[in-house]
Amino acid sequence: MNDTPTDAEEAARDLRAVLVTALERDGSLRTPPWRDAVSAVPRHVFLPAFYTTVDAPDGITRYTPVSRDVDPHTWLRLAYENTTWVTQLDHGASSASNGEPRAGTPTSSSTLPGVVVRMLEDLDVPDRADVLEVGTGTGYSTALLCARLGARYVTSVEHDADLSSAAGERLAALGHRPRLIVGDGAEGSPDGGPYDRIIATYSPGRVPGAWLAQARPGAVILVSLVGGLDAYGYVKLHVHDGEARGWFIDSEVSFMLSRETRRPEIGPLMRAAVRARDDSGGLDTTLHPDLLDDPAFLWRAQLAMPGTTRLRLATDRAEGRWFLHPDGSWAALESGNDGAIRAYQGGPRSLWARLEATATAWLSEGRPGLDRYGLTVTTETNTVWLDDPGNPVGVLDD
């Protein structure tokens, strides 16, 4: 890099100022303490290398490494974009270093600053609050917490030992030495508790009982939950009398899945379902295909169909929305080239019948959006309710 360290630091400060202005303008950044933290923490320190993405003609996403060594000016500019950058592929089997675009599965990322800052603002952190962050990742959000509170008040848990170690080095380089733990985020960190605030930077399927057990009375738990149909729910919970309760806010906050989440292998299930569909006469239905793409409906549907996954499949005869369960059950709604809409199902459970019943209930309730749902968490269960805790509509599973 031809620029001197002073030139690079000045460029980074200017880029942070632009980022701060953008986050204030879009409402993510709302209070002076977090404004000061974002202004002070150099995001590029936590993004020494990352990937940009492009969808190749074969339909497979390719990841192109970006780093200071390859293109320092582009690297620094992109590091301060309000963008999520993939930072790890295949649990570290592929690294963001020099090289050609490659395929892979993202296993860690640096979430766009707007979401990070919005969550920290939503956390309502008072001075001297003990905070448990679940999901250290690159360490950027950890650094913001340290800048706001002081490292002594911050505990951060990361599943990946290499990621935790790298984050620790970056934090230490900036003078921050929070309590960093390597382990299963669902277990929290009881030795550092109890906590006044718990925030997750990954998306589990439910709020673990350990988080509730490690929260002080009056604590806030902030997390984005996700189900098998990939519908997210961002929820803010308040801890009182041995349980946590609160309303879902929206579905726009999302993270990578928990490393403990195991989704079924789609290929064998899909092949078996397609073969079975060819022998099925189909069912008449009044449901429109667009309903099966509605995030609010999918949120409700995944409560009724735990363990089910979904995908779209286009053939030369129809566009299909497919739902697959690991036990071999399947359902599909196909929109034919002739305009006809037909439903199909097979396997040990009637998934299409369940989808139709869920749709009937959801429509009769006025097509509720996520903000009409709430969650009550005990150490044993996560119960979702509609409009009132006395109206439960489902239980969250891992």
C-alpha positions as CSV (number, residue, x, y, z in Angstrom):
1,M,0.0,0.0,0.0
2,N,1.5,3.3,-1.1
3,D,-0.4,5.4,1.4
4,T,1.4,6.2,4.7
5,P,-0.2,4.9,7.9
6,T,-1.3,8.5,8.7
7,D,-3.0,8.7,5.3
8,A,-4.8,5.4,5.8
9,E,-5.9,6.4,9.2
10,E,-7.3,9.7,8.0
11,A,-9.1,8.0,5.2
12,A,-10.6,5.5,7.6
13,R,-11.8,8.3,9.9
14,D,-13.4,10.1,7.0
15,L,-15.2,6.9,5.9
16,R,-16.4,6.3,9.5
17,A,-17.8,9.8,9.6
18,V,-19.7,9.1,6.4
19,L,-21.0,5.8,7.9
20,V,-22.1,7.6,11.0
21,T,-24.0,10.2,9.0
22,A,-25.7,7.4,7.0
23,L,-26.7,5.5,10.1
24,E,-28.1,8.6,11.7
25,R,-30.1,9.4,8.6
26,D,-31.7,6.0,8.3
27,G,-32.6,5.9,12.0
28,S,-30.2,3.0,13.0
29,L,-28.0,5.3,15.1
30,R,-30.1,7.3,17.6
31,T,-28.1,8.3,20.7
32,P,-24.8,10.1,21.4
33,P,-23.1,7.2,23.3
34,W,-23.5,4.8,20.4
35,R,-22.6,7.6,17.9
36,D,-19.3,8.0,19.8
37,A,-18.7,4.3,19.8
38,V,-19.2,3.9,16.0
39,S,-17.0,7.0,15.4
40,A,-14.3,5.5,17.6
41,V,-14.2,1.8,16.4
42,P,-12.4,1.2,13.1
43,R,-14.4,-1.5,11.4
44,H,-11.6,-2.2,8.9
45,V,-9.5,-3.6,11.8
46,F,-12.1,-6.4,12.1
47,L,-12.3,-7.0,8.4
48,P,-8.7,-7.7,7.3
49,A,-10.2,-9.9,4.5
50,F,-13.7,-10.8,3.4
51,Y,-15.6,-11.8,0.3
52,T,-17.8,-10.1,-2.2
53,T,-20.3,-12.3,-4.0
54,V,-21.5,-12.8,-7.6
55,D,-24.1,-15.2,-8.9
56,A,-22.5,-17.2,-11.7
57,P,-24.4,-18.4,-14.8
58,D,-24.6,-21.9,-13.4
59,G,-26.7,-20.5,-10.5
60,I,-24.0,-21.1,-7.9
61,T,-22.8,-18.1,-5.9
62,R,-19.1,-17.4,-6.2
63,Y,-17.1,-15.6,-3.5
64,T,-14.2,-13.3,-4.4
65,P,-11.6,-12.5,-1.7
66,V,-11.0,-8.8,-0.9
67,S,-8.1,-7.8,1.3
68,R,-5.6,-5.0,2.0
69,D,-2.9,-6.9,0.2
70,V,-4.9,-7.4,-3.0
71,D,-6.5,-4.0,-3.4
72,P,-6.0,-1.7,-0.4
73,H,-8.2,1.2,-1.6
74,T,-11.2,-1.0,-2.5
75,W,-10.8,-3.0,0.7
76,L,-10.9,0.1,2.9
77,R,-13.9,1.6,1.1
78,L,-15.9,-1.6,1.2
79,A,-15.1,-2.2,4.9
80,Y,-17.1,1.0,5.7
81,E,-20.1,0.2,3.5
82,N,-23.3,-0.5,5.3
83,T,-23.1,-4.0,4.0
84,T,-22.8,-7.6,5.4
85,W,-19.6,-9.2,4.3
86,V,-18.9,-12.9,4.4
87,T,-15.7,-13.5,6.3
88,Q,-15.5,-17.3,6.5
89,L,-16.4,-20.1,4.1
90,D,-16.8,-23.8,5.1
91,H,-15.9,-23.2,8.7
92,G,-12.5,-21.9,7.7
93,A,-11.6,-24.6,5.2
94,S,-11.5,-21.7,2.7
95,S,-9.9,-18.4,3.7
96,A,-10.3,-14.9,2.3
97,S,-6.8,-14.6,0.8
98,N,-5.4,-14.1,-2.7
99,G,-7.2,-16.2,-5.2
100,E,-9.9,-16.6,-7.8
101,P,-13.6,-16.6,-7.0
102,R,-14.7,-19.8,-5.4
103,A,-17.8,-21.6,-4.3
104,G,-18.5,-22.4,-0.7
105,T,-20.9,-22.2,2.2
106,P,-20.7,-19.0,4.3
107,T,-20.1,-19.8,8.0
108,S,-19.3,-16.4,9.4
109,S,-19.9,-12.8,8.4
110,S,-19.6,-9.2,9.5
111,T,-23.2,-8.0,9.7
112,L,-24.0,-4.7,8.1
113,P,-23.3,-1.9,10.6
114,G,-26.9,-0.6,10.4
115,V,-28.3,-3.8,11.9
116,V,-25.5,-4.1,14.5
117,V,-26.1,-0.5,15.7
118,R,-29.9,-0.8,15.6
119,M,-29.7,-3.8,17.9
120,L,-27.3,-2.1,20.3
121,E,-29.7,0.9,20.4
122,D,-32.7,-1.4,20.9
123,L,-30.8,-3.1,23.8
124,D,-31.2,0.0,25.9
125,V,-27.9,-0.4,27.7
126,P,-27.4,1.7,30.8
127,D,-23.9,2.6,32.1
128,R,-22.2,-0.2,34.0
129,A,-24.5,-2.9,32.6
130,D,-23.1,-6.4,32.4
131,V,-23.6,-7.6,28.9
132,L,-23.5,-11.1,27.4
133,E,-22.9,-11.1,23.7
134,V,-23.5,-14.5,22.0
135,G,-21.6,-14.7,18.8
136,T,-18.3,-12.8,18.8
137,G,-17.6,-13.3,15.1
138,T,-15.1,-10.7,13.8
139,G,-15.3,-8.8,17.1
140,Y,-16.7,-5.6,15.7
141,S,-19.9,-5.5,17.7
142,T,-17.8,-6.6,20.8
143,A,-15.6,-3.6,20.2
144,L,-18.6,-1.3,20.1
145,L,-19.8,-2.6,23.4
146,C,-16.4,-2.1,24.9
147,A,-16.2,1.4,23.6
148,R,-19.6,2.2,25.1
149,L,-19.3,0.4,28.4
150,G,-15.7,-0.6,29.1
151,A,-14.4,-4.1,28.5
152,R,-14.9,-5.1,32.1
153,Y,-18.6,-5.2,31.5
154,V,-18.5,-7.3,28.3
155,T,-18.6,-11.1,28.0
156,S,-18.7,-12.6,24.5
157,V,-19.1,-16.2,23.5
158,E,-18.0,-17.7,20.2
159,H,-18.3,-21.3,19.0
160,D,-15.3,-21.1,16.7
161,A,-12.0,-21.0,18.6
162,D,-10.1,-19.5,15.6
163,L,-12.6,-16.7,15.2
164,S,-12.5,-16.0,18.9
165,S,-8.7,-15.9,19.0
166,A,-8.6,-13.5,16.0
167,A,-11.2,-11.3,17.5
168,G,-9.3,-11.2,20.7
169,E,-6.1,-10.0,19.0
170,R,-8.0,-7.3,17.1
171,L,-9.7,-6.1,20.3
172,A,-6.5,-6.1,22.2
173,A,-4.8,-4.0,19.4
174,L,-7.4,-1.3,20.2
175,G,-6.9,-1.6,24.0
176,H,-10.0,-3.7,24.7
177,R,-9.8,-6.9,26.7
178,P,-13.3,-8.2,27.3
179,R,-14.0,-11.7,28.7
180,L,-14.0,-13.9,25.6
181,I,-15.3,-17.5,25.9
182,V,-15.1,-20.3,23.3
183,G,-18.1,-22.6,23.5
184,D,-21.7,-23.3,22.6
185,G,-23.5,-19.9,22.6
186,A,-26.7,-21.7,23.8
187,E,-25.0,-22.4,27.1
188,G,-24.1,-18.7,27.6
189,S,-21.4,-18.1,30.2
190,P,-22.7,-18.7,33.7
191,D,-19.3,-17.8,35.3
192,G,-19.7,-14.2,34.1
193,G,-23.3,-13.8,35.1
194,P,-25.8,-12.7,36.0
195,Y,-26.2,-10.3,33.1
196,D,-28.3,-7.1,32.7
197,R,-28.4,-7.5,28.9
198,I,-28.1,-10.5,26.6
199,I,-27.8,-10.0,22.8
200,A,-27.3,-12.6,20.1
201,T,-25.6,-12.0,16.8
202,Y,-26.6,-15.3,15.4
203,S,-30.1,-16.7,14.8
204,P,-31.2,-19.7,16.9
205,G,-34.5,-21.5,16.6
206,R,-35.5,-20.6,20.2
207,V,-34.3,-18.7,23.2
208,P,-32.1,-21.1,25.2
209,G,-33.1,-21.7,28.9
210,A,-29.5,-21.0,29.9
211,W,-29.9,-17.3,28.8
212,L,-32.9,-16.9,31.0
213,A,-31.1,-18.5,33.9
214,Q,-28.2,-16.2,33.6
215,A,-30.3,-13.0,33.3
216,R,-30.9,-10.7,36.3
217,P,-34.5,-9.7,37.1
218,G,-35.2,-6.7,34.9
219,A,-32.7,-7.8,32.2
220,V,-33.3,-7.5,28.5
221,I,-32.8,-10.3,26.0
222,L,-32.6,-9.3,22.3
223,V,-32.4,-12.0,19.6
224,S,-33.5,-12.8,16.0
225,L,-35.1,-16.2,15.9
226,V,-35.5,-18.3,12.7
227,G,-37.6,-21.4,11.9
228,G,-37.4,-24.2,9.3
229,L,-39.2,-22.1,6.7
230,D,-36.5,-19.4,7.0
231,A,-39.0,-16.8,8.4
232,Y,-37.2,-14.6,11.0
233,G,-38.6,-12.9,14.1
234,Y,-36.7,-10.2,15.9
235,V,-37.9,-10.1,19.6
236,K,-37.1,-8.0,22.6
237,L,-37.8,-9.8,25.9
238,H,-37.9,-8.4,29.5
239,V,-37.0,-10.8,32.4
240,H,-39.3,-10.8,35.4
241,D,-40.4,-13.5,37.9
242,G,-38.4,-16.3,36.4
243,E,-39.6,-15.8,32.8
244,A,-38.9,-13.5,29.8
245,R,-41.7,-12.0,27.8
246,G,-42.0,-9.5,25.0
247,W,-43.2,-8.6,21.5
248,F,-41.7,-9.4,18.2
249,I,-40.5,-6.2,16.5
250,D,-40.1,-7.3,12.8
251,S,-38.4,-9.8,10.6
252,E,-35.7,-7.6,9.0
253,V,-33.0,-8.5,11.5
254,S,-31.4,-11.8,10.6
255,F,-28.1,-13.6,11.1
256,M,-26.5,-16.9,10.2
257,L,-28.0,-20.0,11.8
258,S,-26.6,-21.5,15.0
259,R,-23.8,-23.9,14.3
260,E,-25.8,-26.4,16.2
261,T,-28.7,-26.1,13.8
262,R,-29.1,-29.2,11.6
263,R,-31.2,-28.9,8.4
264,P,-32.1,-32.0,6.5
265,E,-30.3,-32.9,3.3
266,I,-32.6,-31.6,0.6
267,G,-31.4,-33.6,-2.4
268,P,-32.7,-37.0,-1.5
269,L,-36.0,-35.6,0.0
270,M,-36.6,-33.6,-3.2
271,R,-35.9,-36.4,-5.6
272,A,-38.2,-38.7,-3.7
273,A,-40.9,-36.1,-3.6
274,V,-40.7,-35.3,-7.3
275,R,-41.0,-39.0,-8.2
276,A,-44.1,-39.3,-5.9
277,R,-45.6,-36.1,-7.3
278,D,-45.6,-37.7,-10.8
279,D,-47.9,-40.4,-9.5
280,S,-50.2,-38.0,-7.8
281,G,-53.4,-36.6,-9.2
282,G,-53.3,-33.4,-7.3
283,L,-55.8,-31.5,-5.2
284,D,-58.0,-28.5,-5.9
285,T,-57.1,-25.5,-3.7
286,T,-58.1,-21.8,-3.3
287,L,-54.7,-20.8,-1.9
288,H,-52.8,-18.4,-4.1
289,P,-49.1,-19.2,-4.6
290,D,-48.1,-15.7,-3.4
291,L,-49.4,-16.5,0.0
292,L,-46.6,-19.1,0.4
293,D,-44.0,-16.3,-0.1
294,D,-45.5,-14.0,2.5
295,P,-43.0,-13.7,5.4
296,A,-45.8,-13.1,7.9
297,F,-47.7,-16.3,6.8
298,L,-44.5,-18.3,6.7
299,W,-43.7,-17.3,10.3
300,R,-47.1,-18.7,11.4
301,A,-46.7,-21.8,9.1
302,Q,-43.4,-22.8,10.6
303,L,-44.9,-22.9,14.0
304,A,-47.5,-25.4,12.7
305,M,-44.9,-27.4,10.7
306,P,-41.8,-27.8,12.8
307,G,-38.9,-29.4,11.0
308,T,-40.3,-28.6,7.6
309,T,-38.1,-26.8,5.0
310,R,-39.2,-25.1,1.8
311,L,-37.8,-24.3,-1.7
312,R,-39.0,-23.3,-5.1
313,L,-38.5,-25.5,-8.2
314,A,-39.4,-24.5,-11.7
315,T,-39.9,-27.1,-14.4
316,D,-40.9,-26.9,-18.1
317,R,-44.5,-27.4,-17.0
318,A,-44.9,-25.4,-13.7
319,E,-43.5,-23.2,-11.0
320,G,-43.6,-25.0,-7.7
321,R,-43.5,-24.1,-4.0
322,W,-42.3,-27.2,-2.2
323,F,-42.4,-28.2,1.5
324,L,-40.3,-31.1,2.7
325,H,-40.1,-32.9,6.1
326,P,-37.3,-35.3,7.1
327,D,-39.8,-38.2,7.6
328,G,-40.5,-38.1,3.8
329,S,-43.7,-36.1,3.9
330,W,-44.0,-33.4,1.2
331,A,-46.4,-30.9,-0.2
332,A,-46.2,-28.7,-3.3
333,L,-48.3,-26.0,-4.9
334,E,-47.7,-25.7,-8.6
335,S,-48.7,-22.9,-10.9
336,G,-48.9,-24.5,-14.4
337,N,-48.0,-22.8,-17.6
338,D,-51.7,-23.0,-18.5
339,G,-52.6,-21.0,-15.4
340,A,-54.0,-23.9,-13.4
341,I,-53.0,-24.1,-9.7
342,R,-52.9,-27.6,-8.1
343,A,-51.7,-28.8,-4.8
344,Y,-50.0,-32.2,-4.1
345,Q,-48.9,-34.0,-1.0
346,G,-47.5,-37.4,0.1
347,G,-45.7,-39.2,2.9
348,P,-46.8,-40.1,6.4
349,R,-48.2,-36.7,7.3
350,S,-50.5,-34.4,5.3
351,L,-48.4,-31.3,4.9
352,W,-50.7,-29.6,2.5
353,A,-53.7,-30.1,4.7
354,R,-51.7,-28.6,7.5
355,L,-50.7,-25.6,5.3
356,E,-54.3,-25.0,4.3
357,A,-55.6,-25.2,7.9
358,T,-52.9,-22.7,9.0
359,A,-53.7,-20.4,6.2
360,T,-57.4,-20.5,7.1
361,A,-56.7,-19.6,10.7
362,W,-54.2,-16.8,9.7
363,L,-56.6,-15.2,7.2
364,S,-59.4,-15.3,9.7
365,E,-57.2,-13.5,12.2
366,G,-56.8,-10.6,9.8
367,R,-53.4,-11.7,8.2
368,P,-51.5,-10.7,11.4
369,G,-48.0,-9.3,10.9
370,L,-45.1,-10.1,13.2
371,D,-45.8,-7.2,15.5
372,R,-49.0,-8.9,16.7
373,Y,-47.1,-11.8,18.0
374,G,-45.3,-12.1,21.4
375,L,-43.1,-14.7,23.1
376,T,-42.9,-16.1,26.6
377,V,-39.7,-17.9,27.6
378,T,-39.2,-20.2,30.6
379,T,-36.3,-22.4,31.2
380,E,-38.2,-25.2,29.5
381,T,-40.4,-23.7,26.7
382,N,-40.7,-20.9,24.2
383,T,-44.4,-20.1,23.6
384,V,-45.5,-17.8,20.8
385,W,-48.8,-16.0,21.3
386,L,-51.0,-13.7,19.2
387,D,-52.2,-10.4,20.7
388,D,-52.2,-11.7,24.3
389,P,-50.1,-14.2,26.3
390,G,-53.4,-16.0,26.9
391,N,-53.7,-16.8,23.2
392,P,-50.9,-19.2,22.4
393,V,-50.4,-20.3,18.8
394,G,-47.3,-22.4,18.9
395,V,-44.1,-23.5,20.6
396,L,-40.6,-22.9,19.2
397,D,-38.3,-25.9,18.7
398,D,-34.6,-26.0,18.2
